[in-house]
Amino acid sequence: MTEQEADSAPPRVVRRILPCSCGFDLRGRVVGERCPECGWLIDAPGPAWCTAKSLLLLRSKASLARVPCLALLAVPAVLALGLLGREDRAWFVALVLFAVLMPLQLLTQLLAMWSIATVEIGARRARTLRVCAVVRVVAFIVGAIAVVIGLNSEAGPAAATLGAVLYSVIPLVAIASDFMTLRTLGSLHSESRVLLSGSYAVLPPVARWSLIAIYVLLLIPFVGWFFGPILWAVAMSIGFAQVGAVAEEARKTLLE
Ligand SMILES: [Zn+2]
């Protein structure tokens, strides 16, 4: 179609493909109308990423990111059992589990976020997801190197100061990047106006803001070092679960 033909053609009627956040079924209503229930001005048929293909991808990548987070909880579980005296080699098993599961979690979150960034979620969101995914991997690698050097060197006062700075800055960078990741993923829910059941709607923002408290917890020796990462993994898995729920709900609505 040429530009002139496009100008003379009657305006195309664009219809909404998703419900309203108030619960009213807006499907089939014309963009520009208002929701009869809550008065929301229908501004788009739905986000550009609400296609069957993109939603399938979002759902599978959300699981890819979420499952290793939950698997990481095996580490504190093994340690807790060991502390109860049921397993002598608990520390060794926990360390091996951590050495396998942590890199796996880093890798899967990187892959999942990189993949989600290929969906039509907008250049800014895609960039945020990619930058945050890379930043957290770098933070963990630097953190691991700092731990190895710290364990193998005679700690002078300068090294101790540097170590203290690293141990507070590295988690901050990793937590901040995950905060931005969850914020970006959460915006998919608000943009879609897809209706989610209570826990999927309420818990993700709570999980995101709790990352700040989790950072403080990570600075407290022993108790914080134990519980901080547990809560961190849970918070991330809650955020990823919401993406899966949004994709599933939107897909159901589209396919109906
Ligand atoms: Zn409404």
Boltz pocket constraint, residues with backbone or C-beta under 6 A from the ligand:
constraints:
  - pocket:
      binder: B
      contacts: [[A, 20], [A, 21], [A, 22], [A, 23], [A, 24], [A, 35], [A, 36], [A, 37], [A, 38], [A, 39], [A, 40]]
      max_distance: 6.0
